[in-house]
Amino acid sequence: MIVLKDRNIARNPIARAVAFNQLKQKMLDQRIQLFMLDEGADARNAILPISDAVFVMAYAYELLDKEDSIEYRKLKSAMLVLTACSERKFVWRKSDTVTIDNAIVICVEQWIKVPPKILQNAINHILGTMK
C-alpha cells in the first residue's frame, strides 16, 4: 500500500498530514500510470499500490453509514473492478480506467475528512484481513 504501512498513522495528526500529502502524490502518479496502460497490459504495478486505499476508504464509508452515497457506490464499483482485474491475473481493460480513477479521486479528497478514529479502524480492519 502506498502510505498505510504504519497502522497507527491515523492517530497522529502530523503523521496523518504527511501521509495525506504522500497519498495525494502517489495517487496522482497512479492515475497517470492507469491512463497510460494499454489494453491487455499487465496492470499489477498500477493497481496494487492503490487497492488498499480504495478498500480502506470504502470500509470507512461503511463505518460512517454512508453506503447510500454516490462516493461509496463508486468505491464499491472500483473494488469490484480491482478484484476482477486480480482474478484475470492483472490483465488490464482500458474500460476499467474511469471507474478506478473515480475511486482514486474520492480517496484523495476524502482521506483527510474521515475522522481519525474511523480511519484507523478502517486501516486496521483492511490491513488485518488482507494478511
N, C-alpha and C positions, 0 to 999 in steps of 0.2 A: 504494500500500500504506500501511497505517496507520503503522507505525514502522520499516519495513525500508529506508527510502530510503538510509540510510548503510550500505553493505555491510560495514563494519568494526565494526559495533555489538557483535557477539558477543565480540570480543576484549577490550573494555574493561569491567571489572566494574561500574563506575559507570554507564556508558552503557547497559549491559545492564539494570541495575536500573531506570533511568529509562524505558527502552523498555518494560520489563515493565509498569510502572505505567501508561504511556500505552496499551499494548496492552490491558490489563485494562479501562480506562475506555472506550476506543473500542469494544472488543468488546461491552461491556455496552450501549453506545448502539446498536450494530448489531443486537444481539439484540432490543432493544425495537422498532427500526425494522422488522425482519423480521416480528415478530408483528403489527405494525400494517398491513402491506401487504394490500391486497385482492386477491382472485383476479383475474388478468389485468392487474394494475398493472405499470408499468414498474419493474423491480427493479434497474436498473443502479446507482443510487446506494446501494442497500442491500447489494448483494453484491460489487461491485468492491473496496471497501475491505478486505474480509475474505478475498478469494480468495487473495492471495499468502500470507497467514498459514497458511491451510489447506494450500496446496501445499507450503510450506516445511516445515511440521510433518510432513506425510506423507513427504516426502523424508528428513527427519531420522530418522523411524522406519525407513525403508529402510536408511539408513546404520547404524543401530543394530541391524539384523537383527531388527526387531520386527514383521515383516509378518504374523506369526501372532496378533498381539494384537488384542483387541477394539477398542482405540483406533484402530489402523491401519485396520481394516475400516470403522470409522465415518468416518475421514478419507477413505478411498478412496470411500465412498458419497457423501460431500459433494462430493468432486472431480467425480464423475460428474454430480451434480445441478447444480453450478455450471457445468459445461461444457454440459450440456443447456439450462440457462437461457440461457446465452450464445448457443447455436445457435438458440434461439427468439426471438432479438432481445430478450432480457431480459424476456419476458412471464412474470410470476410465477404460480406454482402454490402455493397455500397448503399443499398436501400435502408440499412440499419444506421447509417451515419447521423441522420437528423434526430432520430429517437435518442441515441446516446448523447449527442450534442446538447439536446434539450435538458437531459439529466445533469450534464456537466454544469450547465448554466445555473440550474437550481442549486446544485451543491455549493457552487461558489457564492451565489447570492444569499443563501440561507444559512451557511455554516456559522457565521458569527451571530446570527439571530436566534439560533436554538439555545435555550437555557443550558448553562454548563452541566448541570446535573443530568439533564435529559441526554445531552450529547455524550457524556461519559458513560451512561447506562447503555446507550446505543453502541458505542465503540466496544465496550466490554462484551456485550452480547454477541455482536457480529464477529469480532476477532476471536472470541471464545468458542463460537460454534464452527468457525472455519479452520480450526486446528486439525 
